[in-house]
């Protein structure tokens, strides 16, 4: 009897430990021109991970600028039928372009390509060439209905500024559908958190230090949200004039942004909006970005400038652990 009771007690302890510590699965992959890493807890995490990888691959194909998916065919042929994924992503993107008054424009691709940020064959185009290509940059010319889309000649669509945010939304939907307890998804500059850490504490998301990309200048404690960061440090080149040119192009001028902004982070439950805003606010520059953030709801910001000013939404200021010595301005 004592031996039986001991076995029962032992099994009870093991069961309790298993119940308190959900199963974990991890996976990494390359997609959407970046490195991604997933960690999922609870439910059947390995199956969920496999479904997440499948989801990302399908999104990457459908939304790729140059592949043979819907967006690639639209760019190649000037018109195409749209599946549900590409149709939703494209429609949301156009709505965001309108909301942001052109600070985000998904038709800026020809200029990004001309500067060499697609091929890495960097060059400074002539003013004449930039002026010529600007004629084809206008998101309002993209026509979308329930099943198809069309473009004017020489206009191309690039969803790179929203694709990872859209993917974050779709992945979080999948996590909910499959009964996952918690997850953190690194989509390359866009981080999606689902639930809390297994111990009940908040996730800590590091914000890359633009001056040393191997480090973070601060950590944000959060849950059930998407954290999207844009910065010129992601891709740039130095011209013969000694000036650094970054990959974020101002759709209104055709030139790389140079407005004293180092990085912009947007935190929102809406992933595609967070991704789009991080780019658009970077293009706006700190002053206009802060003004815009104050006038809107549904997201928070962390904006770092060249003169070491850090603008941060008051709502999240207490949950942000700053590592560097910046002048903090709550907005």
N, C-alpha and C positions, 0 to 999 in steps of 0.2 A: 504493500500500500504506500509506504514512504517513497519507494522507487517510482511508483506511478505518479504520485503527487509531484515529485521532483521533475519528471518529464513534462507534465502538464504545465508547471510553473515556467520551465525553460522555454517551452513552445509559446507560452503566453508572452513572455518577454521578447522573444524573437518576432512574434507577430506585431507587438506594439511598436518595436523599432522599425519594422518594415512599413507599418501604417503611418508612422510619423515622418519617415524619410521617403518621399516619392521617388520612383525610378527616374533615371536621368539618361538622356541620349544627346550626343553631340555630332555635328557634321559641318564640314566646310566645303566651299565650292567657288569657282570663278564664274561670274555671270554679270551681264550689264556693264562690262568693262571694269569690273572691280572684284575684290575678294570679299566673300561673305562667310559668316560663321553663325551657326545656330546652336542653341542649347535649350532643350525642352524637358520639363519635369511632369510626371504624373500621367495617368491614363496608360496608353501604349506608346511611349515616347519614340521608340525606334520606328514604328509605323508612321507616326506623325512626321518625323524627320524626313522619311522617304517621300511623303506626300508634299512636304514643304519644298524639297528639292525639285520634284516634278512640277509643282506650281511655278516656281521661279524660272525653270527652263521654258515652260510654255509662255510665260509673260515675256521673257527675254526675246523669244522668237517672234511673238506677235507684235511687240513694240519696238523692235530693232529698226533703226533708221535705214540700214542697208541690206538686211537679210531678206528672205523671201516670204516673211510674214506679212500681215495686213499693212502695217505702216511702211515697210520696205517696198511693197507693191504699189502703194499709193505714191510714193516718191518716184518710183521707176516709170509708172504708167500714167500718172496724173489723175487717175481715178481707180477705185477698187471697191469691191464689196467688203463690208466690215463684219467681223465676228463680234460677239458680245463684249469680249475683253477689250479689243482695240477701240470699238465704238464708245464704250463707257469712258475709257482713259482719254481718248481724243476729245470727247464732248466736255469732260470735266476740265481738261487742260485749256480749252478755248474759253470756258467760263472764267477760269482763273486769270487768263490773259486780259479779259475784259475788266474783271474786278481790279486788277493791278494796273490798268491804264497803259499797257504796253511795256511796263518795266520788265515783264516777262513776255516773251514772244517766241512761240514754238517754231516759227519759220525763220529763225536767225541762222539756221544751219549752214547756208552757203557762205556766210561770213566766217563762221567758226572754221569751216573747211579751208577757206582762202588764207586765213592766218596760219594754217598748218597744224591746228590742234587736233585734227583727226589723223593725219598721216605722220605727225611729228616732224614733218619737213617744214620747219618754221620759217616765216618770212614776214616782212612788213609790207603790206600791199600799198599801192599808190592811192592817193586821194581819189583819183579818177575811178580806179577799180572799185573802191569802197562805195563811192557814190552810185556806181552802176549796179552793184549788188544790193544796195539798200532798196532799190526799186522792187525787189522780190520779197522783201521782209514786211509782211503785214498779215497777222493772224486772221484779220477780218475777211481775207480772201479765201480762207479754207471753208469749204461747204460740206456740211455733214447732215445727213438725214438718218432715219431709223436703221437703214441697212447699208449705206454706202457713203463715200466721201470723194471729193474732187479738189484739185489744185490748179491754179493757173500755170502756164508754162514757166519753167525755171524756178518755181517755188518748191521748197522742200520742208517737210515737217521733221522735227527732232524732239522726242519726248524725254530726252535725257534729264531735264530739270525736274521732272515729275515722276519718272518711271519707278524709282526706288521707293518713293513715298506711296505710290499706288500699290506696289508690291507689298509694302509693309501692311497696308490695309487688308489686302487679300489674304496675307499670311495670318494675320490676327483673326480674321473671320474663320479660317480653317482651324486654328487652334481652339476656338470656341466650339465649333461644330464637332470636333473630335474629342472633346472633354479633357483637354490638357489643363493641368493645374497652374503652371507657370512657364514662362519662356522669356528669353532675351535673344533678339535677332539682330546681328550686326550686318547691315546691308551695304556696308562701305560708305561711311559718312552719314548714313541714316540708320538710327538705332530704334528698334521697336521693342517695347517692354509689355509683357502680358502678365497680369497678376503681380504678386510680390515674390521675393525669393522664398525658397522652401522653408526657411526659418521665420518667415513672416515679415522680415525687414524689407525696406525699399531697395530697388536696384540702384546702383551707383553708375552713372553714365559719364565717362570722361570726355571733356571737350578738348580737342587737339590744340596744342600750342603752335600757332603759325610760325614762331621763331625757332622752334625745335619740334618737328613733327613726331619725334620719338617719345615725346612727353605730353602731358595734359596740363593746361593752366587752371583747371578746376573740375570739380565733380558735381553732377546734379543728382539728387536723390529723387526718384520718381517711380510711378507704376502706371500701367495701362495707358501708355502714351507713346508718341513718336518724337524722337529728337533728331532734327535734320540740320546739318551744318554745311555751309558753303564758304570757301575761302580761296584766295588766289594762289595759295601755297600748293594746291592740289595739282596744278599743271601750269607751267609758265616757261618762258625763255627770255634770254637777255639778247637784245638787238645789238647791232654794230654801234649804235649810238650810246650804248651802255645802259639803256633803260630796260627795266623788266616789264614784260607784257604777259598778262594772265589770260587764262582760257575763258573767263566770264566776259562776254561781249555785250556792250550796251546796244540794244536793238535800235535805239534812236540815232546813234552816232556811227555805229559800225566799228567802233574801236574798243579794245579791251578796257574794262573799268579801271579808273585810276582816281579814286575819290577819298583816299585816306582810310579806307576800311580794310581791316585784316581778316575778320571772319564774322559771319552772322549765323547764329543758331536759333532755330524756331522750335518751340515745344507745343504740340497740339495732339488731341485725340484723333484728328483728321490727318492721316499721313500724307496724302497727296497734296493737301494744302500746306502742310509744314514744309515739304520739299520745295514746292513752288515759291513759297514766301521767302525761304532762306536765300534763294537766288535773286528774287525781285528786290528784296530789301537791301541786298548787297549792291545791286545796281543803283538803287536810290541814293545810297550814302547814308551815314549815321543820322544826320539831322532830319531828313525826310522820312527815314525809316522809323525813327522814334516817334515822329509826329503821326505817322500812319498807324503804328502799333497802339498809340494812345487812343486813336479814334475807332479802333476795331475791337471785337471780342473773339474769344475762342482760341487764342494762342498767346504764348509768352515768348519773350526774346532775350537773347544775350548777344550784344554787339560789341566787338572789340575793334578799336581804332589804332592807327599808326602812332598817335601821341599818347598811347597807353591809358585811354579812357575806356571803361567798361560800363556800358549801359545794360541794365538788367531790369526786367519786370518786377515790380514790388512783390507780386504774388509768389514768386519763386526765389526771391533773394535769400530767404532764411534756409532754403533747402539746397543752396549752392555753396560748395566748399571751395573757396578761392585759394589757389596755391601761389600765385604770383602777386607782385606788388603793382596793382593798377588803381587808378582813381575810379572808384565805384560810384555810379550815378543811377539811382533808382528811377524808373519811369512807370 
